[in-house]
Amino acid sequence: MKTDQNKVLAVIPARYASTRFPGKPLAKIGSYPMIRYVYEAAQKSNLIDKIIIATEDERIRETVENFGAECMITSENHKSGTDRVCEVATLFPEYNIVVNIQGDEPGIEPKLIDGVIQNKIQHPEWEVSTAVRPFKETEDPLQPNRVKVVLTKSNKVLYFSRSLIPFPRNNLPHPIYLHLGIYAYEREFLLKFPILPRSFLEEVESLEQLRILENNYSIGTYIADDSYPGVDTPEDLKTIIEIFKKENKLK
């Protein structure tokens, strides 16, 4: 149950200077820029109290303020979206839960956002909550850009990997979980995260979230039934446009 002691700040990091896809948050899906779809999904959450889009670029700031969102210009030197979210969180001490909603997830659904937040509220012993879903039969879990997750019986994360985990050595039927890019943080932990030493596992897999596990903190999960693909490349953008066309979601 949400109380006044569980005020939730959502931060949507939106970096213009993406190496693989410069200007990605402003890429058009129909008549809307991608970032607007993410923002409007966050607006429909039942648990978020405040939403801020965080960027390093005036073009993004101008665009999002034109459609009515609150925007902050953050440092150009951040190495990750988490660092950008942390900068915003330092300015809002009254919010004890901070949600990082990726700016390249135009299909993210309010139900999934609220599931991750509710898990964090129900499990204060978890420093972080995130989301996973089972792989579909049509998806290839061997692709390294699709991050796999293994869980405990209580749905805490044991490990994230770009490799297939668990490996089906005995061909036993088992779910393979895909990690989804959303995090709800305990604010005090989020402020500590950037000063934690980069971990060996993080460096090997190139997965920032492994720093949390290797430093003995907990990540719990909300298990979703389904999700839309995120956008990493221009080809991914074409895919999401086609999906939105078929489902009449284009704005």
N, C-alpha and C positions, 0 to 999 in steps of 0.2 A: 504494500500500500504506500502511495506517495504522500509525503507530509511536507510541511514547510522546511523541515530539516534536510529534505532531499531536493533542493532546487537544482534544476538541470540547465546547464549552458551547452548549446550545440555550436560547434565551430566547424565550418566547411572550408578547409584549405583549398585554395584555387591558385595554382602557380602558373604564370604565363610562360615562363622560360623552360618548358619541358623539352628534354633532348629529343625524344622520339616524336613528339607531336606539339610543336610550339603553338601557343595560343589555344590549347585544347579547351579550357573552360568556356571560351567564346564560340566554339564550333557550333554551327546551327544544326538543330534537329527540328525540321519543320521551320517555323518562324521564330522559335525560342532558342537562345543559346543554351548549351548543355547545363551550365550552372543553374539556370532557372528551374529546370526540372528537379534538380537535387533540393534546391531551396523550398520549392512548393511541397515536396514530399515531407520535408522536415516541419513545415508549417502545419501539416495535417497530423502530426504526432500529438497524442494526448498527454504526454509527459514532459515535453520540452517547454521551458519557461522563456528562453531567450535564444535567438539565432544570430550568429555573426559569420559573415564570409570574410576570410582572411587571405589577403593576397599581397604580392610584392609589386603589383603593376597598376598604374593609373587607368589603363584601358579597361581592366576588369572592374576596378572600383567604379568608374563612370557607368559602365553597363549595369552593374547590379543595383546601384543606387537609383538608376532610371526605372527599374522595375520594382522599387520599393524596399529592397533589402538593406540591412545595416552592414557596412563594410569597414574593415580596418586595413590600413597599409602596414605590413609587417616587414621585418628585415629581409633584404635580398640574400643574406648569407646563410639562411637556414638550409641544412642538408636534407631535411625531411619534413613531411607534413606534420608530424608529431611535434617537432620543434616550433613550427608556426602556431599550432594549437596551444602549446605551452605558453608562448608569448602572450597570446590573448588571455589565457586563464589567469595569468599573474595580475591582470587588471580587474578581475571580478571575484574577489574573495568570498562573496556571499553565495556563490554557487559551488556546492560541494561535490557535484557530479558533472564531469565534462565529457561530452560526446564528440568524437571525431568522425564526421560523416564525409567520406571521400567525395571530392568535387567531380570525379569522373565516373560516378555511379548514377546516371540519369534515370535508371529504372528502379532505384531503391524504393521500397514500399514502407509506408508509415507503420504497418504492423511489425515489420522486421526491426525498425528503429526502436519501437516501444518494447519489443521483446528483449532486446539487448539491455535497454535501460532498466526494465523491470527486474531482470536477472541481477543486475548490479545492486539494485535496491534491496532485493530479497537476500542477497549474499554479501553482506558488508565485509566478510572475510576474504573475498576476492578483490584484489586491487584493481583488476581489469575484467571487463566482460566483452565478448565479441560474438560473432555469429558464424555458423557453419551450415552446410546442407549436404545431403547425400549426392554423390555424382549421379548423373543420368546415364542411361545405357548408351546414349548417343555421344557422350563426352569421353575424351581420352585422358585418363588420370596420369598417363606417362608424360604428358606435356609439363615441362619444368615451370612454365609461367602460371600453372594452376597449382596453388599451394595446398598440400594435403595436411590433414590434422588427425591425430589420434587422441582419444579421450579416456578419462577414467569413468567408472560407473556413475559418478556423480556429475559427469559432463564438464570436469575440469580438463584443461589441455595438458596432455603429456608431452607432445612435441609437434612442431610444424616442420614440413620438409617439402622441397621441390621434387624429391624422389617419391616413388610409390611407397606409402606406409599405410597399414602394415603390409609386409610382403607376403603374398599368398603361397607360402612354401608347401602347405599341405592341401591346397585347393579347397579350403573350408569357405563356405559362403560367409561374407562379412560386408558391412557397409564401408565405403570409402568416402570420407568427408572432405568437402571443398571448403577452404577458408574464404569468408566474405569480408570485404574491407570496411569494417565499422568497429569502433572501440568506444566503450564507456569507461572512464577512468575515475577512480577516487582522486579528487583534486590534489590532495597532498602528495599522493604517489606520482601523479603526472608531473608535478613541479620537480620531483627528484629524478625523473627518468632521464632528462638530458645530461645529467652529471654522473649517471651510472657509467662505469667503464664499458666501452664496446666489448662484446663478448666474442669468444672464439667461435662459437656456433653461429652467431650473427654474421661474422666475417665469412665463414665457410659457405653458408647457404645464401648469403645476402638477403637475410630476413631480419628486419629490425626487431620484431616481436620476440625473437629468441633471446634477446638481452634480458627481457623480463623473466623468462623461465630460468636462465642460467644464473641469475642473481637471486634465485629462490623466492620469487614472488608468484602469485597465482593469477591465472586467466581462466575464467569460466566461460561457458558458451550457451548461446541460445541456438537451438536447432530449428532451422527453417525448413519448410517443405520444398521451396523453390526460390529462385532469384533470377533477375535479368543479368545479362553480362555487363561487365564494366567496359570502359573505353580506354585502352592503352595506346592504340595506333589508329591512323585514318581508316584502316580496314575494319577495325572494331566499330568505328563510327558508322560505316555503311551497314554493318550487321544490325546495330540497334535501330537505325532508321527504318530498315526493312521490317523489323519486329514491330516497331511502333505503328508503322503503316498498316500492317495486318490486323493489329489489335485496336486500331482507331485511337491511338494515344498521342498522335502528333498534335501539337498546339499551333 
